[in-house]
Amino acid sequence: MSNFGIILVNKPVGITSFDVVKKIRKLTNIKKVGHTGTLDPFACGLLPVCIGKATRIAGKLSGKDKEYIVAMKLGIKTDTGDKTGRIVEQRKIPELKLKDIEKIIPELLNIKSQVPHKFSAVKVDGKRAYQLAREDKEIKLKSRPIRILEFSVEKFNLPNIIYKITVSKGTYIRSLTETVAEKLNTIATSVELKRTKIGNLNIEDAIELEKLDQKNWKSYLHSLSDVFDNIQKYSCDSEELDNFKNGKQFKVKLKKVDEIMVLNENNECIGFALIEQSTLKPRIVLI
């Protein structure tokens, strides 16, 4: 079995995403390990961890749409936007019904941009925004484009609302919770956050971190061809394999494909390429 691939970890609450990486480095004895999108310590859920050469394709996963289940508490606002922060405002909750939230869903789905939370990891003049915020320095963060693809209320029990949301890369859920509250003429903070999907990857296929050990980790290692099962694939013969290994272009019977996964004779992923004018051009070579 190959020593590179992706482990889908169900990150527990209370540790950082890098803590997960450190543990997996230790139990696999592999230095090249990286995750594909930070989850805050108070958050839990799906964290794909790339092992070995698979770290080179981490960006292909971090750019995918993501689904979260979020618990928000109305009537309080914290400086961090989540339950770990200091309460900076409290307000009486207006009389709200489920239909009041359902009315604002079209507005939420129409949001096209968002200013990241000041306690985010966005860099400002070479420093993380949250570092500057902790130093009480004034921060001006730029709006960035986002998409909200789906929004539904899972549970309505004031002062708590649980919602499920699917968003594009770069969407800050803590800020979004505050936006939802604003549209309901109140304030709120995120008290629970669970990531349940990234692209076609699902929390149901993830392993609890505590269940991974030195003996069993390889059995939870997903191959790249499984993880990217929706990408078109091309199987190389021995001559083509040599060309691809050396980063050389070669002719194929396909005209144009923007991204294609290249497989060896054992149907294992050996990299990614594009095809233009019936020429396969290597982009990422993993052998």
Secondary structure in CASP SS format (residue, H / E / C, confidence):
PFRMAT SS
TARGET T0000
AUTHOR 0000-0000-0000
METHOD secondary structure of the structure
MODEL  1
M C 1.00
S C 1.00
N C 1.00
F C 1.00
G E 1.00
I E 1.00
I E 1.00
L E 1.00
V E 1.00
N E 1.00
K E 1.00
P C 1.00
V C 1.00
G C 1.00
I C 1.00
T C 1.00
S H 1.00
F H 1.00
D H 1.00
V H 1.00
V H 1.00
K H 1.00
K H 1.00
I H 1.00
R H 1.00
K H 1.00
L H 1.00
T H 1.00
N C 1.00
I C 1.00
K C 1.00
K C 1.00
V E 1.00
G E 1.00
H E 1.00
T C 1.00
G C 1.00
T C 1.00
L C 1.00
D C 1.00
P C 1.00
F C 1.00
A C 1.00
C E 1.00
G E 1.00
L E 1.00
L E 1.00
P E 1.00
V E 1.00
C E 1.00
I E 1.00
G H 1.00
K H 1.00
A H 1.00
T H 1.00
R H 1.00
I H 1.00
A H 1.00
G H 1.00
K H 1.00
L H 1.00
S H 1.00
G C 1.00
K C 1.00
D C 1.00
K E 1.00
E E 1.00
Y E 1.00
I E 1.00
V E 1.00
A E 1.00
M E 1.00
K E 1.00
L E 1.00
G C 1.00
I E 1.00
K E 1.00
T E 1.00
D C 1.00
T C 1.00
G C 1.00
D E 1.00
K C 1.00
T C 1.00
G C 1.00
R C 1.00
I E 1.00
V E 1.00
E E 1.00
Q E 1.00
R C 1.00
K C 1.00
I C 1.00
P C 1.00
E C 1.00
L C 1.00
K C 1.00
L H 1.00
K H 1.00
D H 1.00
I H 1.00
E H 1.00
K H 1.00
I H 1.00
I H 1.00
P H 1.00
E H 1.00
L H 1.00
L H 1.00
N C 1.00
I C 1.00
K C 1.00
S E 1.00
Q E 1.00
V C 1.00
P C 1.00
H C 1.00
K C 1.00
F C 1.00
S C 1.00
A C 1.00
V C 1.00
K E 1.00
V E 1.00
D C 1.00
G C 1.00
K E 1.00
R E 1.00
A H 1.00
Y H 1.00
Q H 1.00
L H 1.00
A H 1.00
R H 1.00
E C 1.00
D C 1.00
K C 1.00
E C 1.00
I C 1.00
K C 1.00
L C 1.00
K C 1.00
S C 1.00
R E 1.00
P E 1.00
I C 1.00
R C 1.00
I E 1.00
L E 1.00
E E 1.00
F E 1.00
S E 1.00
V E 1.00
E E 1.00
K E 1.00
F E 1.00
N E 1.00
L C 1.00
P C 1.00
N E 1.00
I E 1.00
I E 1.00
Y E 1.00
K E 1.00
I E 1.00
T E 1.00
V E 1.00
S C 1.00
K C 1.00
G C 1.00
T C 1.00
Y C 1.00
I H 1.00
R H 1.00
S H 1.00
L H 1.00
T H 1.00
E H 1.00
T H 1.00
V H 1.00
A H 1.00
E H 1.00
K H 1.00
L C 1.00
N C 1.00
T C 1.00
I C 1.00
A E 1.00
T E 1.00
S E 1.00
V E 1.00
E E 1.00
L E 1.00
K E 1.00
R E 1.00
T E 1.00
K E 1.00
I E 1.00
G C 1.00
N C 1.00
L E 1.00
N E 1.00
I H 1.00
E H 1.00
D H 1.00
A C 1.00
I E 1.00
E E 1.00
L H 1.00
E H 1.00
K H 1.00
L C 1.00
D C 1.00
Q C 1.00
K C 1.00
N C 1.00
W H 1.00
K H 1.00
S H 1.00
Y H 1.00
L E 1.00
H E 1.00
S C 1.00
L H 1.00
S H 1.00
D H 1.00
V H 1.00
F C 1.00
D C 1.00
N C 1.00
I C 1.00
Q C 1.00
K E 1.00
Y E 1.00
S E 1.00
C C 1.00
D C 1.00
S H 1.00
E H 1.00
E H 1.00
L H 1.00
D H 1.00
N H 1.00
F H 1.00
K H 1.00
N C 1.00
G C 1.00
K C 1.00
Q C 1.00
F E 1.00
K E 1.00
V C 1.00
K C 1.00
L C 1.00
K C 1.00
K C 1.00
V E 1.00
D E 1.00
E E 1.00
I E 1.00
M E 1.00
V E 1.00
L E 1.00
N C 1.00
E C 1.00
N C 1.00
N C 1.00
E C 1.00
C E 1.00
I E 1.00
G E 1.00
F E 1.00
A E 1.00
L E 1.00
I E 1.00
E E 1.00
Q C 1.00
S C 1.00
T E 1.00
L E 1.00
K E 1.00
P E 1.00
R E 1.00
I E 1.00
V E 1.00
L C 1.00
I C 1.00
END
